[in-house]
Amino acid sequence: MKPDDTLFAGTLHSLIKKSLDRDPDISRDVFLMCFCLEVTKHDLLALILCLMEDRDDPYFTKATQLLQYWIDLYWIEDFVREDDNLRLLICSWKALSLPLTLPAHERIAVTHSMRQVSREPIQPFPAIHDGGLLQLGPKELAHQLCLLDMESIQTVNRDRLLQYVQSGGKIGLAITIRFNRLTASLVSAVLHEETPKERARVLEFIVQLGEELKRLGNFQSLGCVVAALTTSTVTRLRRTRSEVKKKYQTMSEGLVELMSVTRSFGNMRKAYLATPHPKIPFVAVTMTDLNFVFQGNSRYLSGSSDDEASTRQINYWNWTMYHSIITEFMHPRGAVDYPFVREERVMTMLSDLLVMDKSWNDQTYQRSLELEPRNQ
């Protein structure tokens, strides 16, 4: 604890009690979001319930309130998201005599019935093609991408983001896999054409798509567009780029500047904050921020990392940063509601796009050289 009463570090047990001692504020949410970096939900439940065995214990009432708060704010997601037995553990705890309010069956059913993004395995395609994207107009494709990203963004929950943190950025998210597939398909659409003029028309289509996505506030798919425009297999096509109309060249440069990683995506962050709802964030920014905190700060205070789990001094400041980043990402998700009609034909097409794997990388590189050999 710092002199100004700011919680800086402590053991897991001390952090639990500090979250009970302090008036309900953000520290409670920080703890309930980030405890999984140290223990499972079941272990935490056992620790809290131990404080509720004795009614004369000064922490009894506060522990009960914390458990109720956890159930009210986090229970629905925990129950629906995974097959766990939190409910069973709570209901079977003999010392628990207070009737806690458990989620209504109807609320669970409604949450469970939310549209889920398909998790079917992705099969690689053997050849370069446009994936059918060019059959659509830029606006139509942008509208469907907004609906798809609107659904996908709801699947990115706090636990998944924290798993990403714990893995050191090695565990990917489903939405980032989809990002790579759309990028791969846009690049392939360019390389599929035989002449510079035909490829230039595809590049103009991609730029128009990017402008529409920017107008709609979909920064996630806009990132795919910019990734496709800046991939080396496309940027090296000088004859192709020379055929792109000047206005689209200017638009392309503007999109690339908007999504630039310079100053930690500074331009994109400003644009996102200034964009009215509905809007979809660029998930890569959140992942970058989380990874920055993970890589730049120790998990435990110096000298305590080898201690027993019960005596390790957890770097609580990290938790506050994770909470701030994840909350900023998750808070506006409920306001994402685009009034477009879902076209199943297009959704089927978007669920069956190319895979950005080594085979694809090799094919696109060779195809790019074939279309415009070096020094020509």
C-alpha positions, -999 to +999 in steps of 0.1 A: +000+000+000+014+034-009+011+064+014-018+078-006-037+046+001-032+033-034-030-005-035+002-014-052+010-051-044+002-079-020-005-116-015-036-131-029-052-134+005-043-098+014-058-086-019-090-104-012-093-088+022-083-053+009-111-056-017-135-063+012-122-035+035-124-008+009-157+008-001-171-007-032-152+009-061-132+000-091-108-021-070-134-048-065-139-050-103-102-051-109-099-080-085-128-100-099-115-095-135-079-104-129-079-130-101-078-157-128-042-148-135-034-165-101-062-189-092-092-206-108-127-195-102-132-225-080-102-217-058-114-182-054-149-193-045-134-216-018-114-187-003-144-165-002-166-191+013-141-198+040-146-162+052-183-170+054-181-200+078-184-179+109-212-153+112-192-135+139-163-130+116-160-093+107-156-103+070-187-125+069-211-098+056-186-083+033-176-116+018-213-124+013-217-091-005-186-098-027-200-132-037-234-117-045-216-089-065-196-116-084-228-135-092-248-105-103-221-090-126-201-120-138-222-151-132-241-150-164-210-149-186-192-175-165-222-199-166-229-196-203-193-194-215-181-227-201-191-259-185-182-252-149-198-261-116-197-228-098-234-231-091-230-266-077-202-255-054-222-225-041-254-245-036-236-274-018-216-252+006-231-262+040-219-232+058-237-209+034-271-201+050-279-168+033-302-172+002-281-157-026-299-146-057-289-168-086-295-158-122-330-165-136-333-194-161-348-170-186-318-147-186-294-176-191-315-189-220-316-155-237-278-151-233-272-187-245-293-181-276-272-152-288-258-157-323-226-176-321-198-174-347-191-208-363-161-226-349-158-252-377-123-259-387-110-239-416-099-258-447-070-244-468-076-235-504-050-248-529-052-219-554-053-181-554-088-167-562-110-138-552-132-158-528-163-143-545-157-109-528-157-090-561-192-102-569-204-077-543-203-040-542-180-022-517-210-010-497-228-043-496-196-061-485-189-034-458-224-038-444-221-076-441-186-072-425-201-049-399-227-075-390-201-103-389-177-082-368-206-071-345-211-108-337-175-116-335-166-088-311-192-102-286-172-134-284-140-116-271-145-118-234-123-108-205-111-143-197-100-149-233-081-116-233-064-126-200-055-159-215-039-140-242-019-121-216-008-152-197+004-168-229+026-138-237+006-132-269+009-167-282-028-176-279-048-161-308-084-150-309-110-162-333-116-127-345-079-123-354-080-156-374-109-142-393-089-109-398-061-129-415-085-148-437-101-116-450-067-100-456-056-131-474-087-131-496-083-094-505-046-099-515-056-130-535-083-110-553-056-087-566-031-114-576-059-134-593-061-109-621-038-111-651-032-075-663-021-044-644-053-026-652-075-054-639-054-056-607-057-018-604-095-021-605-094-046-577-072-023-556-097+005-562-125-018-550-105-025-519-099+012-513-136+020-517-144-008-492-120+007-468-136+042-471-170+027-465-157+008-434-142+040-421-175+058-426-193+030-407-168+030-378-156-006-384-119-003-375-115-041-373-122-048-410-106-015-419-074-030-405-078-060-429-081-036-458-050-017-449-031-049-442-040-061-478-030-027-493+004-028-475+014-064-479+047-068-498+033-090-525+010-061-535+032-031-528+059-044-551+035-044-581+046-011-595+029-013-628-003-022-611-002+006-587+006+031-615-027+022-631-047+031-600-066+064-604-051+093-585-081+098-562-079+062-550-042+065-545-048+095-522-076+076-504-053+046-500-025+068-485-051+083-461-063+049-449-027+036-444-019+068-424-050+064-403-042+028-393-004+034-389+012+018-359+031+051-353+027+065-318+010+032-308-018+036-333-022+073-323-042+084-354-066+054-352-072+059-314-082+096-320-104+087-349-121+059-329-129+081-300-143+108-323-165+082-342-201+080-330-218+047-323-222+022-336-185+014-341-162-016-339-127-013-323-095-026-338-088-056-316-051-056-324-048-024-304-062-039-273-039-070-277-009-047-282-017-027-251-022-059-230+011-074-243+029-041-236+019-043-199+028-080-197+062-076-213+071-044-196+063-053-160+070-082-136+042-104-125+054-104-089+075-079-069+113-085-071+124-114-050+090-130-044+085-149-077+100-181-062+080-179-030+051-201-022+019-190-039+004-179-006+033-155+001+041-141-034+037-103-037+014-099-067+020-068-088-015-053-084-006-024-106-005-048-135-041-058-126-053-023-126-038-017-161-053-049-175-087-039-160-085-005-176-075-018-211-101-046-211-129-024-197-122+002-223-125-025-250-156-042-236-176-012-224-190+000-258-198-034-271-234-031-262-238-001-284-227-020-315-259-025-334-259-019-371-293-018-388-283-039-418-301-070-431-280-102-428-274-119-461-268-155-455-253-159-490-226-134-482-221-148-447-215-182-462-190-167-485-172-149-457-170-180-436-152-198-464-123-175-472-087-183-477-063-193-449-031-172-445-007-201-439+028-210-453+014-225-484-006-193-491+024-171-485+045-192-509+019-191-536+012-154-534+049-146-534+055-167-565+024-153-582+035-118-575+069-125-591+053-141-620+030-112-627+057-085-623+092-100-623+120-081-605+136-051-622+107-048-647 
